Amino acid sequence: MSLAAISAILAPDLVSDPRWAGALELAADEVRVDHCFYERMVVLMAAHMLTVADKSGTAGAVVSETEGGLSRTYAQGSTRGGSLGETSYGI
């Protein structure tokens, strides 16, 4: 399956991003060419890179939320998978 086809399935919201082609090129350098799921891993790594790049100041998943009086608590990064644990594409 091609990178374009895999991208449409795994990261459809990012395919139209003008940075997508560049992210795929960068990600290709991060994944071993002999990896059994090379194309899939390249797409996931590219999606992870763009998602992390777009984060605005908060890290980790929402761990609690209150409506009255507004409150939101975020996890302090992720120990599972290092920085790859910061997005759903990385784990």
HUNOR-V408352 format. One record per residue. PHI is phi as a letter, one per 20 degrees, with the letter a starting at -180 (NA if undefined). Layout:
phi
PHI
PHI
This chain:
phi
NA
f
g
f
f
f
f
f
e
e
b
f
f
d
g
e
f
f
e
g
f
f
f
f
f
f
f
g
f
e
d
f
f
e
f
f
c
g
f
f
f
f
f
f
f
f
f
f
g
f
f
f
f
e
f
d
n
d
c
n
f
f
d
b
b
c
e
f
n
l
b
b
d
d
f
e
m
c
e
e
n
l
f
f
f
e
c
f
f
e
d
